Structures are given as C-alpha cells and as structure tokens.
C-alpha cells in the first residue's frame, strides 16, 4: 500500500505552525481505520509524519466508514462528526484541527512544474469541471424526481401524502360522529 506520509509531509513542509502543533505529540501513533484498510502514522521529533508498523499500538484510533469520506471532504468543518475516536483526546483534537486548516495549494505546486499561467488555468479548469459535474448531478436528480412524480408516477410528493392523511383523519372523524348519531337515534326510538 502507498504511504500517505509523504503527501501530508509536503503540506506540513509549507506550514511551520502545523509542524509546531504536532511537536508535543512526537513519538505518538495515530491509526485511521477505514474498515477496508488502516493508515498508521507516527509523529516524528521534527513534526513530520512517518509510517508506523501495523503491529504498533496506536495512541489514538480514528474510525470512519469509506462511504462517509465524500461527505467529510465536502464539509471539512464537520468531518470529525462522522468518526469515532478512541484514545488520546488531545492528540485527536490536534489531528482534527490540522484536517480542517491544512490545505493543499495546487496552484503553487503546479506553477513550479508548468508555470504560473498554466497552473492558474489548470486549477480553474479543474474547479470548473467539478462545478459542472455537481450541476449535472443536481439536474439529473431533479429530472428523475420530476419523471417519477409527474410522467410515470412511482413517487408521491410529501404534500400529497400529508393531504391524503388529513383527509383520511377527517373521514374517520366524520364516520365516528355518524356512528354516534345513529346510536343516539336508535336509543330515542326505543
């Protein structure tokens, strides 16, 4: 399996404050358990990360489901609400803070290889493609919902269900009142 430590260390190399946050946790091991696989990272004495052996005992374990990763990436501020944490709470808090604040500046890295103008255009193109994909996804959802609601009714709008439930309740109440009137009329005839 590919180690994630070099990728994270690339970000840490650009941010001294992030390495300084990790320094008090030197020697500690974090295990990120995604059920399908685990990542074990050890904080070095310089604040950088290194891969830890699978048999080492972690100081903190962060468990998450693979299916939650897109949600976590989409809303980094709430990412830790999707995980379970076991172990050193202070270390987990540091990891949480870094996961929210540490960002990859793609333009800066790409400009070193392709130049400033090309890097700006590449990042702009990638953002545009992502936005177009999101809009297309939304339009497909809306079209499918409209098709299944209007053209080939397999779904029912919540308002229609609520209206139906209200009418059923009203009819039930009317029937109960009618039964009571009939019973009252029968008693008066006797």
C-alpha positions, -999 to +999 in steps of 0.1 A: +000+000+000+011+036-008+022+056+023+003+088+028+030+103+050+049+119+020+018+137+008+009+150+043+046+159+049+045+180+017+017+201+032+035+202+066+067+215+050+048+246+038+032+253+072+055+257+102+026+263+125+012+228+117+045+211+125+047+231+157+012+218+167+025+182+162+057+186+181+042+180+216+029+147+202+063+134+189+065+096+191+027+092+192+010+070+167-024+077+151-044+049+134-070+059+108-092+029+105-114+029+074-126-008+079-112-018+045-077-007+055-058+012+082-033+040+080-008+042+108+012+074+111+038+083+137+047+119+146+085+124+143+106+146+166+107+173+138+069+174+135+068+155+103+050+121+099+063+087+091+046+054+085+042+032+116+043-006+116+009-024+116+017-042+149+024-010+169-002+001+193-017+035+184-022+064+209-054+074+191-076+055+167-100+073+144-126+051+128-146+061+098-166+045+070-154+047+034-189+058+024-186+088+047-153+101+031-171+121+003-192+138+030-162+145+051-143+160+021-173+181+012-177+196+047-143+196+064-156+216+094-179+187+103-156+159+092-149+147+127-187+143+134-186+113+111-159+094+130-154+075+163-124+084+183-106+061+208-076+071+228-057+103+234-083+131+231-057+159+229-039+142+200-072+136+182-081+173+187-048+183+171-055+159+141-090+174+138-076+210+138-050+201+112-075+183+090-096+215+089-069+240+085-042+223+064-049+229+028-031+220-005-023+250-026-024+232-060-016+263-080+017+268-061+028+233-067+017+232-103+033+265-111+067+251-102+063+225-129+042+242-156+045+279-148+021+304-132-003+309-161-007+272-169-012+264-132-039+290-128-057+277-159-053+240-148-068+247-113-095+269-128-103+242-153-105+215-126-128+237-105-150+244-135-152+206-143-161+199-106-188+226-106-202+213-139-203+178-126-221+190-094-246+209-115-252+180-139-257+156-109-283+181-095-301+184-128-302+146-132-317+143-097-343+169-105-352+154-138-355+119-123-377+132-095-399+151-120-402+120-142-412+097-113-436+123-098-453+136-129-448+114-160-445+079-145-459+084-110-439+060-089-433+086-062-457+109-043-449+144-031-449+148+006-476+175+004-499+150-014-492+123+013-499+149+041-532+160+023-543+123+019-535+116+056-555+147+066-585+136+045-583+101+060-583+115+095-613+138+086-632+109+071-625+088+102-638+115+125-669+120+103-676+083+104-672+082+142-696+112+146-721+095+123-720+062+143-726+082+175-757+099+159-771+066+147-767+051+181-784+082+196-813+079+172-817+042+179-819+050+216-845+076+212-867+053+190-869+027+218 
